[in-house]
Amino acid sequence: MKPVVQQDRTGCGIAGVAALTGQSYSAVKREAARLGIAASDPTLWHDTGHVRRLLAHFRLQARKTEEKFTSWRSLPGCALLAIKWHREKTGPAWHWVVFVRDAAGAYVLDPKKSLHTHRRTDFGRMKPKWFIRVRSKKAPVSLRVTWPARV
């Protein structure tokens, strides 16, 4: 899976869906707009509703509830992960990233524009709060492989 960089301040959810679908940020942003989801809408990282609607629109299957993060080893092969969780005046907020475990190993695709590399393996620096399991309806392929011994 390839990383997609967010082009808008609140576009991490759009970028995550773009990475999961293999599409560009602008293509997913256009579809989001058609669904009434604005890239500038802060609820993209205050609420899971918009991201779930995008996932469903692109025929990606997501669990109906968020699951508490307990360890990197316990994550499924593919998930949207909430990191940098904090409280703002309007309520909880977070940054969306995509966790992937495949034949290339385990890594996080972080869409933050200012990063030098968007494929991260510095698991100790990220502090996930919870995650949403995601899998494709088109090609339900197991992404489960053996976790590297060093993590």
C-alpha positions in Angstrom: 0.0 0.0 0.0 1.3 3.5 -0.8 1.0 6.6 1.3 -1.2 9.5 0.3 -0.4 13.0 1.6 -3.2 15.2 2.9 -3.5 18.5 1.1 -5.9 20.1 3.7 -5.4 20.7 7.4 -8.3 18.4 8.2 -7.7 16.0 5.3 -6.1 13.1 7.2 -9.2 11.0 7.0 -9.6 11.6 3.2 -5.9 10.7 2.7 -6.4 7.5 4.7 -9.3 6.5 2.6 -7.3 7.4 -0.5 -4.4 5.1 0.6 -6.8 2.3 1.3 -8.4 2.6 -2.1 -5.2 3.2 -4.1 -6.6 6.5 -5.4 -5.3 10.0 -5.3 -6.1 12.5 -2.6 -7.9 14.8 -5.1 -10.0 11.9 -6.4 -11.3 11.0 -2.9 -11.7 14.6 -2.0 -14.0 15.1 -5.1 -16.1 12.0 -4.1 -16.3 13.3 -0.5 -17.6 16.7 -1.8 -20.2 14.8 -3.9 -21.3 13.1 -0.6 -21.5 16.5 1.1 -18.2 16.0 3.0 -16.0 19.1 2.9 -12.2 18.6 3.3 -12.2 21.7 5.5 -14.7 20.2 8.0 -13.1 19.6 11.4 -15.5 16.7 12.1 -13.3 14.6 9.9 -11.1 14.3 12.9 -13.7 14.8 15.7 -16.1 12.1 14.6 -15.9 8.8 12.6 -19.1 9.4 10.6 -17.7 11.1 7.5 -14.8 8.7 7.2 -17.1 5.7 7.6 -19.4 7.1 4.8 -16.3 7.5 2.6 -15.2 3.9 3.3 -18.7 2.6 2.5 -18.8 4.7 -0.7 -15.6 3.1 -1.9 -16.9 -0.4 -0.9 -14.5 -0.8 2.0 -15.9 -2.7 4.9 -15.3 -1.3 8.3 -16.3 -2.5 11.7 -19.3 -0.6 13.2 -17.5 0.2 16.4 -14.0 1.5 17.3 -11.8 -0.9 19.1 -9.4 0.2 21.9 -5.8 0.0 21.0 -3.9 -2.5 23.3 -0.7 -3.3 21.3 0.8 -3.2 17.9 0.8 -7.0 17.7 -2.9 -7.2 18.3 -3.9 -5.0 15.4 -5.5 -6.5 12.4 -3.8 -6.5 9.0 -5.4 -3.3 8.0 -6.9 -0.5 10.2 -7.5 3.2 10.4 -5.8 4.3 13.6 -6.5 7.3 15.7 -3.3 8.9 17.0 -2.5 12.2 18.6 -5.8 11.9 20.5 -6.6 15.1 22.5 -9.5 17.2 23.7 -10.4 20.5 22.1 -13.2 23.0 22.9 -15.5 21.0 20.6 -14.6 17.6 22.0 -12.1 14.8 21.3 -9.9 15.1 18.2 -7.3 12.9 16.6 -5.1 12.3 13.5 -6.0 9.5 11.2 -3.3 7.1 10.0 -3.4 3.7 8.2 -1.9 0.7 9.8 -0.8 -2.1 7.5 0.6 -5.6 8.1 1.5 -7.3 4.8 4.3 -9.3 3.2 6.5 -6.2 3.4 6.0 -6.1 7.2 4.1 -3.8 9.6 4.0 -0.1 9.1 1.9 3.0 9.4 1.0 5.3 6.5 0.9 8.8 8.0 -0.6 11.5 5.6 0.8 14.5 7.5 2.2 16.8 4.9 5.3 18.0 6.8 6.8 14.5 7.4 9.9 13.6 5.5 8.7 10.0 5.1 5.1 8.9 5.2 5.7 5.2 5.8 6.5 4.9 9.5 7.8 2.1 11.6 8.7 4.2 14.7 5.9 2.5 16.7 7.1 3.7 20.1 6.6 7.3 19.1 3.0 6.9 18.0 0.3 6.8 20.8 -2.8 5.2 19.3 -6.1 5.5 21.2 -8.3 3.2 19.1 -8.8 1.8 15.6 -11.3 0.8 13.0 -10.8 -2.6 11.3 -11.0 -2.2 7.5 -11.2 -4.7 4.6 -12.2 -4.5 1.0 -15.5 -5.9 -0.1 -14.1 -6.4 -3.6 -11.1 -8.5 -2.7 -11.3 -9.8 0.9 -7.6 -10.9 1.2 -6.0 -11.7 4.5 -3.2 -9.3 5.3 -2.1 -11.3 8.3 1.5 -12.3 8.3 4.0 -13.1 11.1 4.8 -10.0 13.2 8.5 -9.2 13.1 10.4 -10.4 16.2 12.0 -7.0 16.8 8.8 -5.1 17.6 
